[in-house]
Amino acid sequence: MKRAYVFPGQGSQFEGMGKALYESHPVAKDYLEQANEILGWRITDVMFYGTKEDLTQTRVTQPAVFLESWVRTQLAGNQFQPDAVAGHSLGEFTALAAVGALSFADALRLVQQRALAMQKACEQSDGTMAAVLGMEDEVVEAVCTEITDGVVVAANYNSPGQLVISGSRKGIEQAVARLQQAGAKRVVVLAVGGAFHSPLMQPAQEELALAIRATPFRKPLCPIYQNVHARPVVEPEEIRQNLIAQLTAPVRWTQTVQNMLQDGIGEFIEVGGGGPVLRGMIRKIAKDAVLGEC
């Protein structure tokens, strides 16, 4: 049975993240101290002792989630032998580093630049996101195209019956009302800082693209199924272009898992200590899959 390792993104952070690993494993301590130097500030102080509110700041969340997962792959040693990898949004950067397409330092720098660029884009526009539950993707997509008061797009295809939309605040408010009228089981406006994976992230994409193009990429040890089209990729230049496109494109997680299943993946290992975030989604897509954690 083929095995895929999957990496969570923003939203999987938790208080005290990385602390137990730091205190019990010299390898973890070494990488986390390296991270403090690379970032130019002690992110470990916030990871270990910060409040829930501290950890939800985008500039903290993204590198912290990356580090938690990265350290776990390094502690796994020779047991980390994926046939394929994938990451949900931010997790795609961790996945790329884990299979050697990016160095640890380069990946962490890109994650930091991504977080800062996204934060800046959020401050430039009043955007938000909403989770739509119990409705066919096609119906949600159709409602999004009907919104006239601002931008609304499908942003995260998390699992069948769970699609997150993203856009301007007024547009999302209009979409929420229409989706409820159309029969959605539930529509929940999310507590996020902006309209991620939507055209409102264009300024962040332009800024991050410069950094990505200046960063060396290598061929990964195994295929990575990338968010923008949910297909396996191994060529460094294609990986680079897909990573640039990712900020304004939807995360096609449902399609990613479906394609992995078709390609013979039967086991999914989630890398991160924030609970079964991705495993919960995968179980709804692939009821018979073998699920584990690292």
ROLUMLUM-640466 format. One record per residue: x, y, z of N, C-alpha, C in turn. Coordinates in steps of 0.05 Angstrom, whole numbers, padded with zeros to 5 digits, always signed. Layout:
ROLUMLUM-640466
XYZXYZXYZ
...
//
This chain:
ROLUMLUM-640466
+00017-00024+00000+00000+00000+00000+00018+00025+00000
+00012+00043-00018+00027+00068-00020+00019+00087+00003
+00038+00103+00012+00034+00120+00035+00039+00149+00027
+00021+00167+00035+00025+00196+00031+00027+00209+00058
+00045+00229+00060+00046+00246+00084+00033+00272+00077
+00016+00282+00095+00001+00307+00089+00006+00327+00112
+00008+00352+00104+00017+00373+00122-00005+00395+00125
-00013+00400+00150-00034+00420+00155-00025+00448+00152
-00044+00467+00150-00037+00495+00147-00047+00511+00170
-00052+00537+00164-00061+00555+00185-00088+00545+00197
-00090+00546+00223-00113+00536+00236-00106+00511+00253
-00083+00500+00249-00075+00476+00264-00056+00483+00287
-00052+00509+00292-00035+00517+00315-00049+00511+00341
-00032+00509+00362-00043+00504+00389-00023+00514+00410
-00033+00521+00433-00016+00532+00454+00005+00511+00463
+00030+00521+00466+00051+00503+00475+00064+00487+00452
+00057+00494+00427+00067+00478+00405+00097+00478+00404
+00108+00454+00399+00137+00451+00397+00152+00449+00423
+00140+00456+00445+00154+00457+00471+00164+00429+00479
+00146+00409+00479+00154+00382+00487+00175+00371+00469
+00174+00376+00443+00194+00367+00425+00221+00380+00431
+00221+00406+00435+00245+00421+00441+00259+00410+00466
+00243+00404+00487+00254+00396+00513+00264+00367+00513
+00254+00351+00495+00260+00322+00496+00277+00312+00473
+00282+00328+00453+00297+00319+00430+00318+00340+00421
+00344+00334+00423+00365+00353+00415+00362+00362+00386
+00352+00345+00368+00349+00352+00340+00328+00374+00338
+00306+00370+00352+00284+00390+00352+00294+00417+00363
+00309+00416+00385+00320+00440+00397+00338+00455+00377
+00355+00440+00363+00374+00452+00344+00359+00466+00321
+00339+00453+00310+00324+00465+00288+00308+00490+00297
+00296+00488+00321+00280+00511+00330+00298+00535+00338
+00322+00529+00347+00341+00551+00353+00351+00563+00326
+00355+00546+00306+00362+00556+00280+00340+00574+00269
+00315+00566+00274+00293+00582+00265+00293+00610+00277
+00299+00611+00303+00300+00637+00317+00321+00655+00303
+00343+00644+00295+00364+00660+00282+00356+00668+00254
+00344+00650+00239+00336+00656+00211+00314+00678+00211
+00295+00676+00229+00273+00695+00230+00282+00722+00242
+00302+00721+00259+00311+00746+00272+00296+00753+00297
+00280+00735+00307+00265+00739+00332+00258+00711+00343
+00254+00710+00370+00250+00684+00383+00221+00675+00380
+00215+00662+00358+00188+00651+00353+00182+00629+00374
+00202+00616+00384+00198+00595+00404+00184+00606+00429
+00190+00631+00437+00178+00642+00460+00148+00644+00457
+00139+00651+00433+00110+00653+00428+00098+00624+00425
+00112+00607+00411+00102+00580+00408+00098+00566+00435
+00118+00568+00452+00117+00554+00478+00098+00567+00498
+00098+00593+00499+00085+00607+00521+00063+00627+00512
+00059+00631+00486+00040+00650+00477+00011+00641+00481
-00007+00660+00482-00036+00654+00484-00047+00645+00457
-00072+00636+00458-00086+00629+00433-00086+00653+00414
-00091+00677+00426-00092+00701+00409-00064+00707+00397
-00043+00704+00413-00016+00708+00402-00011+00690+00378
-00019+00665+00380-00013+00645+00360-00030+00649+00335
-00052+00665+00336-00068+00668+00312-00059+00692+00295
-00038+00706+00304-00027+00727+00287-00013+00714+00263
-00020+00722+00239-00010+00709+00215+00020+00707+00215
+00034+00728+00224+00063+00728+00223+00075+00707+00242
+00059+00699+00262+00068+00678+00281+00058+00651+00271
+00033+00649+00264+00020+00624+00258+00034+00608+00236
+00040+00622+00214+00050+00607+00191+00078+00595+00196
+00098+00610+00206+00123+00597+00212+00121+00577+00235
+00103+00582+00254+00101+00563+00277+00090+00536+00267
+00069+00537+00251+00057+00512+00240+00078+00497+00223
+00092+00513+00206+00113+00501+00190+00134+00486+00207
+00143+00499+00228+00164+00488+00245+00155+00463+00260
+00130+00464+00270+00120+00440+00285+00120+00416+00267
+00111+00419+00242+00111+00396+00224+00139+00388+00214
+00155+00408+00208+00182+00402+00198+00198+00386+00219
+00197+00395+00244+00212+00381+00265+00203+00352+00267
+00177+00347+00264+00167+00320+00267+00177+00302+00244
+00180+00313+00220+00191+00297+00198+00221+00290+00204
+00235+00308+00216+00263+00303+00222+00267+00283+00244
+00249+00284+00263+00250+00264+00285+00242+00236+00276
+00226+00235+00254+00218+00209+00244+00241+00194+00231
+00261+00209+00222+00285+00196+00211+00279+00179+00187
+00290+00155+00187+00287+00137+00164+00258+00126+00161
+00242+00130+00181+00214+00121+00180+00198+00139+00161
+00208+00163+00156+00194+00182+00138+00202+00174+00110
+00185+00158+00097+00189+00148+00070+00163+00150+00054
+00156+00174+00045+00131+00178+00031+00133+00169+00002
+00111+00159-00008+00108+00154-00037+00097+00180-00051
+00085+00197-00035+00075+00223-00044+00070+00241-00020
+00069+00267-00025+00063+00286-00004+00043+00307-00015
+00030+00320+00004+00013+00343-00002+00010+00360+00023
+00005+00386+00019+00001+00404+00041-00023+00421+00036
-00038+00428+00057-00062+00445+00055-00053+00474+00058
-00053+00488+00035-00046+00517+00035-00017+00520+00045
-00013+00533+00068+00014+00536+00080+00029+00510+00081
+00014+00488+00086+00027+00462+00089+00042+00453+00064
+00036+00464+00042+00050+00457+00017+00079+00465+00019
+00086+00486+00033+00114+00494+00037+00128+00474+00054
+00115+00465+00075+00127+00444+00093+00131+00419+00077
+00112+00411+00062+00114+00386+00046+00138+00388+00027
+00142+00411+00014+00164+00414-00004+00191+00412+00010
+00193+00424+00034+00217+00422+00049+00223+00394+00058
+00201+00380+00067+00204+00353+00077+00215+00333+00056
+00209+00338+00031+00219+00320+00010+00242+00332-00007
+00254+00352+00005+00279+00362-00007+00277+00381-00030
+00253+00390-00037+00251+00410-00059+00260+00437-00051
+00258+00443-00024+00268+00468-00013+00285+00461+00011
+00306+00477+00016+00321+00474+00041+00305+00484+00064
+00312+00475+00088+00298+00484+00112+00298+00514+00114
+00322+00526+00111+00324+00555+00114+00309+00570+00093
+00310+00561+00068+00296+00575+00046+00266+00573+00050
+00256+00549+00058+00228+00545+00063+00218+00563+00085
+00233+00565+00107+00224+00581+00130+00224+00611+00122
+00244+00620+00107+00244+00648+00098+00220+00654+00080
+00213+00635+00062+00190+00639+00045+00164+00640+00061
+00162+00623+00080+00138+00622+00097+00136+00649+00112
+00158+00659+00122+00157+00685+00136+00149+00707+00117
+00160+00707+00093+00153+00728+00073+00124+00725+00065
+00114+00701+00062+00086+00696+00055+00068+00707+00077
+00075+00702+00102+00058+00711+00124+00057+00741+00124
+00080+00754+00121+00080+00784+00122+00066+00796+00099
+00069+00784+00075+00056+00794+00051+00026+00791+00053
+00017+00768+00064-00012+00763+00067-00024+00782+00087
-00009+00787+00109-00019+00806+00130-00022+00834+00118
-00003+00842+00101-00004+00868+00089-00028+00870+00070
-00033+00848+00054-00055+00848+00036-00082+00849+00051
-00083+00836+00074-00107+00836+00090-00113+00865+00100
-00093+00880+00106-00096+00907+00116-00105+00926+00093
-00100+00918+00068-00107+00935+00046-00135+00931+00036
-00148+00909+00045-00176+00904+00036-00192+00892+00058
-00218+00897+00059-00235+00886+00079-00247+00860+00069
-00233+00839+00075-00243+00813+00066-00246+00792+00088
-00260+00771+00082-00264+00750+00102-00270+00724+00087
-00277+00702+00102-00283+00676+00091-00307+00664+00106
-00320+00645+00093-00342+00631+00106-00342+00602+00098
-00348+00584+00116-00350+00556+00111-00379+00549+00104
-00383+00535+00082-00409+00526+00073-00411+00496+00077
-00431+00488+00093-00434+00460+00100-00459+00448+00088
-00458+00423+00079-00482+00409+00070-00493+00419+00043
-00475+00427+00025-00485+00436-00002-00465+00426-00023
-00475+00419-00046-00459+00411-00069-00440+00433-00077
-00416+00426-00084-00396+00446-00093-00407+00463-00116
-00420+00450-00135-00429+00464-00159-00450+00486-00152
-00466+00480-00132-00486+00500-00124-00473+00524-00111
-00453+00518-00094-00438+00540-00081-00424+00557-00101
-00411+00544-00121-00397+00559-00142-00416+00576-00157
-00440+00566-00163-00459+00582-00178-00468+00606-00163
-00472+00603-00137-00480+00626-00121-00458+00647-00120
-00433+00638-00118-00411+00657-00118-00410+00674-00143
-00416+00662-00166-00416+00677-00191-00439+00698-00193
-00459+00694-00177-00482+00712-00177-00478+00737-00160
-00458+00737-00143-00454+00760-00125-00445+00785-00140
-00459+00806-00136-00452+00831-00150-00439+00852-00132
-00441+00849-00106-00430+00868-00087-00403+00859-00077
-00382+00861-00094-00356+00852-00087-00348+00825-00098
-00325+00815-00089-00314+00790-00100-00320+00768-00080
-00329+00745-00091-00333+00720-00076-00325+00697-00093
-00307+00679-00083-00298+00656-00098-00296+00632-00079
-00297+00608-00091-00291+00584-00076-00262+00583-00069
-00255+00579-00044-00227+00581-00035-00215+00554-00026
-00230+00539-00010-00220+00513+00000-00240+00491-00004
-00234+00472-00022-00250+00448-00026-00240+00428-00006
-00251+00429+00019-00240+00413+00041-00249+00384+00040
-00274+00379+00035-00285+00352+00033-00313+00355+00021
-00325+00333+00012-00352+00335+00002-00371+00347+00022
-00385+00368+00015-00403+00381+00033-00390+00401+00051
-00365+00407+00046-00351+00428+00062-00333+00444+00043
-00343+00468+00036-00329+00485+00018-00327+00513+00031
-00303+00524+00032-00299+00551+00043-00298+00571+00021
-00314+00593+00024-00313+00614+00004-00298+00638+00016
-00288+00655-00002-00271+00677+00006-00277+00702-00011
-00274+00726+00001-00278+00750-00015-00282+00775+00002
-00292+00796-00010-00297+00821+00004-00319+00816+00025
-00318+00831+00047-00337+00827+00068-00366+00830+00059
-00372+00851+00043-00399+00855+00034-00407+00832+00016
-00389+00823-00001-00395+00801-00019-00401+00775-00003
-00385+00770+00017-00390+00746+00034-00416+00748+00048
-00423+00771+00058-00449+00775+00072-00472+00769+00053
-00470+00778+00029-00490+00773+00009-00492+00743+00002
-00468+00731-00001-00467+00702-00008-00478+00685+00015
-00473+00692+00040-00483+00677+00062-00514+00676+00061
-00526+00699+00057-00555+00701+00056-00566+00683+00033
-00553+00685+00010-00563+00670-00013-00559+00640-00009
-00537+00632+00002-00532+00603+00007-00551+00592+00027
-00558+00607+00047-00578+00598+00067-00605+00595+00054
-00612+00613+00036-00637+00612+00022-00637+00588+00003
-00614+00581-00008-00611+00559-00028-00611+00532-00014
-00610+00531+00013-00612+00505+00026-00587+00495+00039
-00566+00511+00043-00542+00502+00056-00549+00493+00085
-00538+00472+00094-00543+00462+00121-00534+00482+00141
-00511+00495+00136-00500+00515+00154-00479+00532+00139
-00479+00557+00145-00459+00575+00134-00447+00591+00157
-00420+00589+00161-00407+00601+00184-00385+00620+00174
-00388+00645+00181-00367+00665+00175-00344+00659+00194
-00320+00656+00182-00296+00648+00198-00282+00672+00210
-00269+00667+00233-00253+00688+00247-00225+00688+00235
-00223+00699+00211-00197+00701+00197-00191+00730+00191
-00166+00735+00185-00157+00763+00181-00162+00774+00153
-00170+00757+00134-00174+00767+00107-00185+00746+00088
-00185+00753+00063-00197+00736+00042-00175+00719+00029
-00165+00699+00043-00144+00682+00033-00154+00666+00008
-00135+00660-00010-00141+00645-00034-00163+00657-00051
-00161+00684-00053-00180+00699-00070-00165+00720-00085
-00177+00733-00104-00163+00755-00119-00154+00778-00101
-00165+00780-00076-00156+00801-00058-00128+00796-00047
-00117+00772-00052-00090+00766-00044-00070+00772-00067
-00079+00785-00088-00061+00792-00110-00036+00808-00102
-00039+00828-00085-00015+00843-00076+00006+00825-00062
-00004+00806-00046+00014+00787-00032+00027+00768-00052
+00011+00760-00072+00022+00742-00092+00045+00755-00107
+00041+00780-00115+00062+00794-00130+00087+00797-00113
+00084+00802-00088+00107+00806-00070+00121+00779-00066
+00106+00758-00060+00117+00732-00055+00130+00720-00080
+00119+00726-00103+00130+00715-00128+00159+00723-00132
+00166+00747-00125+00194+00756-00127+00212+00738-00110
+00204+00732-00086+00220+00715-00068+00221+00686-00078
+00199+00676-00088+00199+00648-00097+00217+00645-00122
+00216+00665-00140+00233+00663-00164+00262+00665-00157
+00269+00678-00135+00297+00681-00127+00307+00657-00110
+00289+00638-00104+00296+00616-00086+00302+00591-00103
+00324+00577-00097+00329+00552-00112+00310+00529-00104
+00300+00516-00124+00283+00492-00120+00297+00468-00132
+00294+00445-00119+00305+00420-00128+00283+00400-00134
+00290+00378-00148+00270+00357-00153+00264+00343-00127
+00239+00340-00119+00232+00327-00094+00237+00297-00095
+00239+00285-00071+00244+00256-00069+00220+00240-00079
+00197+00252-00080+00173+00238-00089+00154+00260-00100
+00133+00252-00114+00114+00272-00125+00100+00288-00102
+00095+00313-00108+00078+00329-00090+00053+00337-00105
+00030+00332-00093+00004+00339-00105-00002+00368-00096
-00001+00386-00116-00003+00414-00109-00031+00425-00109
-00036+00445-00092-00063+00455-00087-00077+00465-00111
-00063+00478-00130-00076+00493-00151-00090+00475-00171
-00080+00450-00175-00093+00432-00194-00096+00403-00184
-00086+00398-00159-00090+00372-00146-00076+00349-00160
-00056+00355-00176-00042+00334-00191-00013+00331-00181
+00000+00308-00185+00028+00304-00176+00048+00319-00194
+00068+00331-00181+00088+00346-00195+00116+00339-00184
+00135+00338-00202+00163+00333-00193+00182+00353-00205
+00174+00367-00226+00193+00386-00239+00194+00412-00224
+00219+00421-00216+00222+00445-00199+00209+00470-00210
+00211+00475-00236+00199+00500-00247+00169+00499-00246
+00157+00476-00250+00127+00474-00248+00119+00478-00219
+00134+00466-00200+00129+00470-00172+00129+00499-00165
+00149+00513-00174+00153+00541-00169+00128+00558-00179
+00120+00553-00203+00098+00568-00215+00071+00562-00200
+00067+00537-00192+00043+00530-00177+00043+00542-00150
+00066+00545-00138+00068+00557-00111+00061+00587-00113
+00069+00600-00134+00063+00628-00138+00033+00631-00142
+00021+00614-00158-00008+00615-00164-00025+00609-00139
-00014+00595-00120-00029+00585-00098-00044+00606-00081
-00032+00630-00078-00044+00650-00060-00071+00660-00069
-00075+00661-00095-00101+00671-00105-00119+00648-00116
-00109+00624-00116-00124+00601-00127-00136+00585-00104
-00157+00569-00110-00169+00553-00089-00151+00529-00081
-00154+00520-00056-00141+00496-00047-00159+00472-00053
-00150+00456-00072-00167+00434-00082-00160+00408-00066
-00167+00408-00040-00160+00386-00023-00177+00361-00029
-00202+00364-00033-00219+00341-00040-00209+00327-00065
-00203+00343-00085-00193+00332-00110-00165+00320-00107
-00148+00331-00089-00122+00320-00084-00124+00292-00073
-00140+00289-00052-00143+00263-00040-00155+00243-00060
-00175+00251-00075-00187+00234-00095-00166+00225-00116
-00149+00243-00124-00129+00236-00144-00108+00217-00132
-00101+00221-00107-00082+00204-00093-00093+00175-00091
-00119+00173-00085-00132+00147-00083-00131+00133-00110
-00136+00147-00132-00135+00136-00159-00107+00127-00166
-00087+00140-00155-00059+00133-00161-00048+00112-00141
-00065+00100-00125-00056+00078-00109-00049+00084-00080
-00053+00109-00072-00047+00117-00044-00070+00106-00026
-00063+00090-00006-00083+00080+00012-00079+00087+00041
-00056+00099+00047-00050+00107+00074-00042+00136+00075
-00053+00151+00094-00047+00180+00096-00038+00186+00125
-00014+00197+00127-00002+00204+00152-00001+00234+00155
-00015+00245+00176-00016+00274+00180+00008+00282+00198
+00023+00302+00189+00047+00310+00204+00041+00336+00218
+00038+00335+00245+00032+00359+00261+00019+00351+00287
+00022+00368+00306+00011+00361+00333-00015+00375+00339
-00028+00387+00320-00053+00402+00325-00078+00387+00323
-00077+00360+00324-00101+00344+00323-00107+00335+00294
-00129+00320+00291-00135+00308+00265-00149+00327+00246
-00136+00349+00240-00147+00369+00222-00152+00357+00194
-00130+00348+00182-00132+00337+00155-00144+00309+00155
-00139+00293+00175-00150+00266+00176-00180+00267+00177
-00192+00286+00190-00221+00289+00190-00232+00294+00163
-00218+00311+00147-00227+00316+00120-00223+00291+00102
-00200+00278+00106-00194+00255+00089-00214+00232+00094
-00222+00229+00119-00241+00208+00125-00268+00212+00111
-00276+00237+00106-00300+00243+00092-00298+00238+00062
-00273+00239+00052-00268+00234+00024-00263+00205+00018
-00247+00193+00036-00238+00165+00032-00244+00149+00057
-00268+00138+00058-00277+00124+00082-00260+00100+00090
-00247+00087+00070-00232+00063+00075-00202+00067+00078
-00194+00092+00076-00165+00098+00077-00154+00092+00105
-00129+00084+00106-00114+00080+00132-00103+00107+00140
-00109+00116+00164-00101+00143+00173-00082+00140+00197
-00061+00158+00197-00042+00158+00219-00032+00186+00224
-00014+00188+00244-00002+00214+00250+00027+00211+00255
+00042+00233+00251+00070+00233+00255+00077+00256+00274
//
